[in-house]
């Protein structure tokens, strides 16, 4: 799975996210968020060259338990997991930060 352009209609449970194998990028944000929209081109470029990486785009907001479980406070927040464990966290990342962090994986 590569870049996902649409936010998920329903967020997965924390237990299902923790059970994921391989590398997963959780992107927390909202479709109306200007910071989230601005990050999309860089995120799309960075994910396009990564085979075997899962990208879950999660709409966040008050009362959304998955974002709270990862202490998301600002959007976009990218949480990178390897076999369900957090290996990186980027909050409102610049384009070069996204590429750098995903390149380390």
N, C-alpha and C positions, 0 to 999 in steps of 0.2 A: 504494500500500500504506500502510496506517495502522498503528496499534498492533498488535503481535504479542504475544499473551498467553503462548504456550508457547515454551520453549527449543527450539532446533533440535536434532534428533536427531544431526546431524553438522555440524561446523563447516565453513564454506567455507575454501578455501585463501587464503593471503594474496594470491597473484597474482589470484585472481578478485575479491577485495575491492578491490584496487588498480585493477582494470579497470572498476569500477562507474561508471556515469554518473549525474549528478545528486547530490542530497543523500541520504546514507545515515547513519542512526544505528545504530551498533553498541552493543549493551548487553551487557556482560559481567557475569555473576553466576552464581548457582545457585538452584534452586527452594527449597531449604531455608534460604537465607540471610535472616535477619530484616531486615537493611538493604535487601536487594533487594525483599523483599515490601512494606516500608514505602514504597518509592519508586514502586511501581506506580500508585497513583491519580494522582499528579502527572504521571507520565510519560504515562499514558493520556490525561489531559486535554490536555497539551501537544501530543501527537501527533495527537489527534483533529481539530484545526483546521488541520492542515498537509497540503495536497494535494500529491501528487507526491513525497512523501518516503518513502524506504524505511526500515524498522525491522527489524534483524536482532537477535534475542535469542540470544546465544551462551552456552551453559553452559561455564563456565571451571573450571579446576582444574589440579593438577599434571600436567605432561606435555601440556598443551593448547597447541599451537604458535601459534595465532592470538592468544590473549591475551598470550603471552610476546612476540610480535612487536610488540605495542602497549604493552609494559611495564606490563601490568595487575598490580597488587599488592593492591588492595582492591576490594571489591564494594559496590554496583554501580559500575562505571566505564562512562561513556558516551563513545564516541569518535565525533565527527561528522566525516564526510568529504564533500568536494565534489569530484566527479569523481576519486575515489580518493585525494585528498590530505587530510590531517588539518587541519581548520579550528578544532576545539574539542575539549576534553577535560574531562570533569566526573567527579570522584571523590567518591562518596558525596554527591551533590548534594542540596541542600535544594530543596523544591518551587519556590520562586521562582527559583532558579538555572536549573532546567530550562526553565521558561517564558521567562526572559530570554534565555538562549543560543539557543534555537530561534527566538525572535522576531527575533533579529538576522539570521537567515538570510533 
